[in-house]
């Protein structure tokens, strides 16, 4: 979560109309915790989406729903386009991480069969 927060902070500094603080941005990245809880609940039920594009779209829709509720709680203090940018970036990073993590774990755990010493 720290790495994702730092990436978002860097991009936040580059956006011309972003007026929030870095601490607000880190608080917004807490959506990762909700993503993780949702991903674990879905994995425990053995639900799966075959294509990575559909997985990304579903996660983005869920993040937009979370942000909409947060915006309602904060009395419409969230800027729409900046929020959509960060939600898209968070959804993409977490989707790719979830998709490629098992492959990385397999590659680091199993010795290469055809490698010469």
N, CA and C atoms as a LAMMPS dump frame, in Angstrom:
ITEM: TIMESTEP
0
ITEM: NUMBER OF ATOMS
351
ITEM: BOX BOUNDS ff ff ff
-5.0000000000000000e+02 5.0000000000000000e+02
-5.0000000000000000e+02 5.0000000000000000e+02
-5.0000000000000000e+02 5.0000000000000000e+02
ITEM: ATOMS id mol type element x y z
1 1 1 N 0.829 -1.176 0
2 1 2 C 0 0 0
3 1 3 C 0.882 1.251 0
4 2 1 N 2.011 1.183 0.66
5 2 2 C 2.915 2.328 0.69
6 2 3 C 3.432 2.663 -0.704
7 3 1 N 3.832 1.644 -1.462
8 3 2 C 4.335 1.878 -2.812
9 3 3 C 3.255 2.496 -3.7
10 4 1 N 2.049 1.978 -3.613
11 4 2 C 0.95 2.533 -4.398
12 4 3 C 0.658 3.976 -3.986
13 5 1 N 0.73 4.256 -2.696
14 5 2 C 0.531 5.621 -2.219
15 5 3 C 1.593 6.571 -2.743
16 6 1 N 2.838 6.11 -2.788
17 6 2 C 3.915 6.953 -3.319
18 6 3 C 3.744 7.208 -4.817
19 7 1 N 3.349 6.177 -5.565
20 7 2 C 3.107 6.362 -7.004
21 7 3 C 1.981 7.373 -7.212
22 8 1 N 0.915 7.238 -6.438
23 8 2 C -0.199 8.187 -6.566
24 8 3 C 0.221 9.599 -6.162
25 9 1 N 1.074 9.723 -5.155
26 9 2 C 1.551 11.046 -4.74
27 9 3 C 2.371 11.701 -5.85
28 10 1 N 3.183 10.918 -6.536
29 10 2 C 3.973 11.465 -7.647
30 10 3 C 3.05 11.952 -8.763
31 11 1 N 2.088 11.122 -9.132
32 11 2 C 1.155 11.537 -10.17
33 11 3 C 0.288 12.705 -9.711
34 12 1 N -0.047 12.748 -8.419
35 12 2 C -0.834 13.857 -7.887
36 12 3 C -0.12 15.191 -8.012
37 13 1 N 1.187 15.165 -7.821
38 13 2 C 1.972 16.392 -7.965
39 13 3 C 2.037 16.848 -9.423
40 14 1 N 1.881 15.919 -10.35
41 14 2 C 1.974 16.275 -11.77
42 14 3 C 0.656 16.777 -12.348
43 15 1 N -0.471 16.448 -11.712
44 15 2 C -1.764 16.892 -12.235
45 15 3 C -1.93 18.392 -11.995
46 16 1 N -2.262 19.154 -13.018
47 16 2 C -2.308 20.608 -12.863
48 16 3 C -3.443 21.104 -11.975
49 17 1 N -4.569 20.439 -11.94
50 17 2 C -5.716 20.937 -11.179
51 17 3 C -5.908 20.254 -9.84
52 18 1 N -5.003 19.357 -9.466
53 18 2 C -5.152 18.652 -8.201
54 18 3 C -4.755 19.573 -7.061
55 19 1 N -5.667 19.782 -6.112
56 19 2 C -5.42 20.717 -5.012
57 19 3 C -5.362 20.024 -3.655
58 20 1 N -5.525 18.717 -3.625
59 20 2 C -5.498 17.988 -2.358
60 20 3 C -4.09 17.822 -1.834
61 21 1 N -4.01 17.438 -0.588
62 21 2 C -2.696 17.212 0.022
63 21 3 C -2.271 15.764 -0.2
64 22 1 N -1.014 15.499 0.052
65 22 2 C -0.487 14.146 -0.085
66 22 3 C -1.141 13.225 0.937
67 23 1 N -1.406 13.736 2.142
68 23 2 C -2.053 12.906 3.159
69 23 3 C -3.479 12.545 2.74
70 24 1 N -4.186 13.462 2.093
71 24 2 C -5.519 13.146 1.569
72 24 3 C -5.42 12.07 0.494
73 25 1 N -4.384 12.158 -0.305
74 25 2 C -4.184 11.178 -1.367
75 25 3 C -3.894 9.8 -0.783
76 26 1 N -3.069 9.751 0.26
77 26 2 C -2.794 8.473 0.911
78 26 3 C -4.064 7.901 1.54
79 27 1 N -4.901 8.761 2.103
80 27 2 C -6.157 8.28 2.674
81 27 3 C -7.053 7.712 1.573
82 28 1 N -7.028 8.339 0.411
83 28 2 C -7.817 7.839 -0.701
84 28 3 C -7.326 6.504 -1.217
85 29 1 N -6.043 6.257 -1.066
86 29 2 C -5.474 4.995 -1.521
87 29 3 C -5.92 3.849 -0.608
88 30 1 N -6.559 4.177 0.489
89 30 2 C -7.096 3.143 1.375
90 30 3 C -8.124 2.273 0.653
91 31 1 N -8.527 2.685 -0.538
92 31 2 C -9.39 1.827 -1.349
93 31 3 C -8.727 0.483 -1.624
94 32 1 N -7.409 0.465 -1.553
95 32 2 C -6.688 -0.789 -1.762
96 32 3 C -7.108 -1.813 -0.707
97 33 1 N -7.334 -1.349 0.5
98 33 2 C -7.784 -2.255 1.555
99 33 3 C -9.147 -2.841 1.194
100 34 1 N -10.049 -2.008 0.692
101 34 2 C -11.357 -2.5 0.26
102 34 3 C -11.216 -3.449 -0.929
103 35 1 N -10.299 -3.12 -1.845
104 35 2 C -10.025 -4.021 -2.972
105 35 3 C -9.561 -5.383 -2.48
106 36 1 N -8.654 -5.377 -1.514
107 36 2 C -8.116 -6.626 -0.997
108 36 3 C -9.195 -7.448 -0.309
109 37 1 N -10.013 -6.797 0.494
110 37 2 C -11.096 -7.515 1.163
111 37 3 C -12.056 -8.121 0.145
112 38 1 N -12.383 -7.367 -0.88
113 38 2 C -13.286 -7.86 -1.915
114 38 3 C -12.643 -8.996 -2.692
115 39 1 N -11.379 -8.849 -3.056
116 39 2 C -10.679 -9.893 -3.804
117 39 3 C -10.603 -11.188 -3.007
118 40 1 N -10.32 -11.08 -1.705
119 40 2 C -10.257 -12.276 -0.867
120 40 3 C -11.621 -12.945 -0.729
121 41 1 N -12.666 -12.139 -0.582
122 41 2 C -14.008 -12.714 -0.48
123 41 3 C -14.395 -13.437 -1.765
124 42 1 N -14.055 -12.852 -2.893
125 42 2 C -14.369 -13.479 -4.185
126 42 3 C -13.542 -14.745 -4.367
127 43 1 N -12.27 -14.704 -3.999
128 43 2 C -11.408 -15.875 -4.153
129 43 3 C -11.866 -17.023 -3.261
130 44 1 N -12.332 -16.713 -2.069
131 44 2 C -12.796 -17.767 -1.163
132 44 3 C -14.053 -18.455 -1.688
133 45 1 N -14.836 -17.744 -2.467
134 45 2 C -16.035 -18.347 -3.061
135 45 3 C -15.726 -19.021 -4.391
136 46 1 N -14.475 -18.975 -4.809
137 46 2 C -14 -19.595 -6.053
138 46 3 C -14.655 -18.983 -7.285
139 47 1 N -15.058 -17.719 -7.194
140 47 2 C -15.546 -17.008 -8.373
141 47 3 C -14.336 -16.523 -9.141
142 48 1 N -14.427 -16.503 -10.438
143 48 2 C -13.317 -16.028 -11.244
144 48 3 C -13.841 -15.384 -12.519
145 49 1 N -13.089 -14.437 -13.006
146 49 2 C -13.357 -13.821 -14.304
147 49 3 C -12.188 -14.211 -15.188
148 50 1 N -12.481 -14.793 -16.325
149 50 2 C -11.425 -15.364 -17.167
150 50 3 C -10.524 -14.314 -17.804
151 51 1 N -11.089 -13.213 -18.291
152 51 2 C -10.268 -12.236 -19.011
153 51 3 C -9.807 -11.124 -18.077
154 52 1 N -8.62 -10.652 -18.328
155 52 2 C -8.07 -9.586 -17.493
156 52 3 C -8.822 -8.266 -17.726
157 53 1 N -9.34 -8.045 -18.936
158 53 2 C -10.092 -6.822 -19.217
159 53 3 C -11.39 -6.784 -18.411
160 54 1 N -12.076 -7.917 -18.323
161 54 2 C -13.314 -7.965 -17.547
162 54 3 C -13.023 -7.814 -16.056
163 55 1 N -11.915 -8.388 -15.597
164 55 2 C -11.517 -8.229 -14.199
165 55 3 C -11.239 -6.766 -13.885
166 56 1 N -10.514 -6.108 -14.784
167 56 2 C -10.213 -4.684 -14.596
168 56 3 C -11.496 -3.862 -14.588
169 57 1 N -12.412 -4.126 -15.512
170 57 2 C -13.663 -3.374 -15.584
171 57 3 C -14.508 -3.574 -14.324
172 58 1 N -14.553 -4.801 -13.83
173 58 2 C -15.317 -5.072 -12.611
174 58 3 C -14.705 -4.365 -11.409
175 59 1 N -13.386 -4.403 -11.318
176 59 2 C -12.721 -3.739 -10.188
177 59 3 C -12.885 -2.221 -10.275
178 60 1 N -12.8 -1.674 -11.481
179 60 2 C -12.99 -0.231 -11.646
180 60 3 C -14.41 0.173 -11.257
181 61 1 N -15.395 -0.616 -11.672
182 61 2 C -16.788 -0.316 -11.315
183 61 3 C -16.981 -0.369 -9.798
184 62 1 N -16.367 -1.351 -9.156
185 62 2 C -16.465 -1.458 -7.705
186 62 3 C -15.784 -0.273 -7.021
187 63 1 N -14.633 0.139 -7.529
188 63 2 C -13.939 1.298 -6.953
189 63 3 C -14.735 2.582 -7.144
190 64 1 N -15.375 2.719 -8.289
191 64 2 C -16.217 3.904 -8.52
192 64 3 C -17.388 3.906 -7.54
193 65 1 N -17.95 2.727 -7.277
194 65 2 C -19.039 2.645 -6.292
195 65 3 C -18.545 3.045 -4.904
196 66 1 N -17.348 2.55 -4.503
197 66 2 C -16.769 2.937 -3.206
198 66 3 C -16.533 4.441 -3.137
199 67 1 N -16.006 5.023 -4.208
200 67 2 C -15.717 6.461 -4.232
201 67 3 C -16.999 7.285 -4.214
202 68 1 N -18.03 6.796 -4.854
203 68 2 C -19.31 7.505 -4.85
204 68 3 C -19.887 7.562 -3.435
205 69 1 N -19.791 6.45 -2.72
206 69 2 C -20.25 6.434 -1.327
207 69 3 C -19.395 7.376 -0.481
208 70 1 N -18.076 7.344 -0.686
209 70 2 C -17.185 8.242 0.06
210 70 3 C -17.495 9.701 -0.25
211 71 1 N -17.784 10.005 -1.507
212 71 2 C -18.126 11.375 -1.889
213 71 3 C -19.421 11.816 -1.219
214 72 1 N -20.367 10.907 -1.119
215 72 2 C -21.634 11.228 -0.455
216 72 3 C -21.395 11.499 1.025
217 73 1 N -20.521 10.691 1.649
218 73 2 C -20.211 10.886 3.066
219 73 3 C -19.486 12.216 3.28
220 74 1 N -18.61 12.598 2.339
221 74 2 C -17.821 13.837 2.473
222 74 3 C -18.536 15.067 1.929
223 75 1 N -19.82 14.973 1.64
224 75 2 C -20.616 16.098 1.129
225 75 3 C -20.045 16.68 -0.152
226 76 1 N -19.776 15.827 -1.124
227 76 2 C -19.337 16.215 -2.471
228 76 3 C -18.06 17.045 -2.483
229 77 1 N -17.059 16.627 -1.719
230 77 2 C -15.777 17.328 -1.691
231 77 3 C -14.756 16.718 -2.637
232 78 1 N -15.102 15.629 -3.306
233 78 2 C -14.146 14.929 -4.16
234 78 3 C -14.286 15.428 -5.591
235 79 1 N -13.154 15.781 -6.207
236 79 2 C -13.142 16.214 -7.6
237 79 3 C -13.299 14.991 -8.501
238 80 1 N -14.233 15.038 -9.426
239 80 2 C -14.592 13.877 -10.229
240 80 3 C -13.512 13.358 -11.15
241 81 1 N -12.886 14.216 -11.96
242 81 2 C -11.916 13.74 -12.961
243 81 3 C -10.63 13.259 -12.327
244 82 1 N -10.142 13.971 -11.319
245 82 2 C -8.939 13.513 -10.622
246 82 3 C -9.196 12.176 -9.934
247 83 1 N -10.355 12.063 -9.319
248 83 2 C -10.709 10.814 -8.65
249 83 3 C -10.803 9.672 -9.647
250 84 1 N -11.415 9.919 -10.797
251 84 2 C -11.523 8.879 -11.815
252 84 3 C -10.143 8.44 -12.309
253 85 1 N -9.232 9.398 -12.464
254 85 2 C -7.87 9.069 -12.874
255 85 3 C -7.211 8.13 -11.86
256 86 1 N -7.286 8.493 -10.575
257 86 2 C -6.648 7.682 -9.546
258 86 3 C -7.342 6.331 -9.377
259 87 1 N -8.66 6.303 -9.495
260 87 2 C -9.369 5.026 -9.407
261 87 3 C -8.961 4.096 -10.541
262 88 1 N -8.785 4.651 -11.726
263 88 2 C -8.354 3.846 -12.864
264 88 3 C -6.941 3.319 -12.643
265 89 1 N -6.056 4.171 -12.145
266 89 2 C -4.678 3.759 -11.906
267 89 3 C -4.612 2.699 -10.804
268 90 1 N -5.348 2.892 -9.712
269 90 2 C -5.362 1.917 -8.626
270 90 3 C -5.942 0.592 -9.105
271 91 1 N -7.018 0.663 -9.883
272 91 2 C -7.641 -0.563 -10.392
273 91 3 C -6.691 -1.32 -11.31
274 92 1 N -5.979 -0.602 -12.159
275 92 2 C -5.04 -1.244 -13.074
276 92 3 C -3.88 -1.895 -12.318
277 93 1 N -3.294 -1.182 -11.386
278 93 2 C -2.154 -1.711 -10.636
279 93 3 C -2.558 -2.932 -9.823
280 94 1 N -3.688 -2.866 -9.124
281 94 2 C -4.097 -4 -8.293
282 94 3 C -4.549 -5.186 -9.134
283 95 1 N -5.173 -4.94 -10.277
284 95 2 C -5.576 -6.036 -11.155
285 95 3 C -4.352 -6.753 -11.713
286 96 1 N -3.38 -5.994 -12.194
287 96 2 C -2.167 -6.616 -12.722
288 96 3 C -1.396 -7.355 -11.632
289 97 1 N -1.341 -6.788 -10.45
290 97 2 C -0.665 -7.467 -9.34
291 97 3 C -1.346 -8.786 -9.026
292 98 1 N -2.665 -8.787 -8.899
293 98 2 C -3.381 -10.024 -8.587
294 98 3 C -3.236 -11.066 -9.692
295 99 1 N -3.173 -10.604 -10.941
296 99 2 C -3.088 -11.542 -12.06
297 99 3 C -1.705 -12.174 -12.164
298 100 1 N -0.645 -11.399 -11.919
299 100 2 C 0.714 -11.9 -12.156
300 100 3 C 1.424 -12.395 -10.91
301 101 1 N 0.873 -12.172 -9.724
302 101 2 C 1.51 -12.625 -8.49
303 101 3 C 1.7 -14.141 -8.451
304 102 1 N 0.698 -14.962 -8.809
305 102 2 C 0.95 -16.421 -8.791
306 102 3 C 2.061 -16.852 -9.742
307 103 1 N 2.191 -16.19 -10.865
308 103 2 C 3.254 -16.527 -11.812
309 103 3 C 4.611 -16.176 -11.211
310 104 1 N 4.705 -15.037 -10.576
311 104 2 C 5.959 -14.638 -9.934
312 104 3 C 6.329 -15.604 -8.812
313 105 1 N 5.346 -15.987 -8.001
314 105 2 C 5.615 -16.932 -6.918
315 105 3 C 6.085 -18.272 -7.467
316 106 1 N 5.489 -18.721 -8.559
317 106 2 C 5.905 -19.988 -9.162
318 106 3 C 7.339 -19.899 -9.681
319 107 1 N 7.657 -18.807 -10.339
320 107 2 C 9.007 -18.657 -10.905
321 107 3 C 10.075 -18.559 -9.829
322 108 1 N 9.773 -17.958 -8.713
323 108 2 C 10.775 -17.826 -7.655
324 108 3 C 10.867 -19.071 -6.787
325 109 1 N 9.844 -19.893 -6.785
326 109 2 C 9.837 -21.096 -5.958
327 109 3 C 10.445 -22.297 -6.671
328 110 1 N 10.159 -22.461 -7.953
329 110 2 C 10.604 -23.624 -8.707
330 110 3 C 11.947 -23.344 -9.382
331 111 1 N 12.89 -24.265 -9.27
332 111 2 C 14.15 -24.069 -9.997
333 111 3 C 13.927 -24.259 -11.492
334 112 1 N 14.665 -23.537 -12.26
335 112 2 C 14.536 -23.645 -13.713
336 112 3 C 15.05 -24.996 -14.17
337 113 1 N 14.21 -25.748 -14.892
338 113 2 C 14.557 -27.112 -15.277
339 113 3 C 15.631 -27.149 -16.381
340 114 1 N 15.554 -26.228 -17.307
341 114 2 C 16.465 -26.29 -18.443
342 114 3 C 17.692 -25.421 -18.314
343 115 1 N 17.897 -24.806 -17.169
344 115 2 C 19.026 -23.913 -16.994
345 115 3 C 20.32 -24.665 -16.754
346 116 1 N 21.364 -24.185 -17.371
347 116 2 C 22.696 -24.75 -17.121
348 116 3 C 23.355 -23.989 -15.977
349 117 1 N 24.055 -24.696 -15.168
350 117 2 C 24.693 -24.055 -14.011
351 117 3 C 25.931 -23.319 -14.399
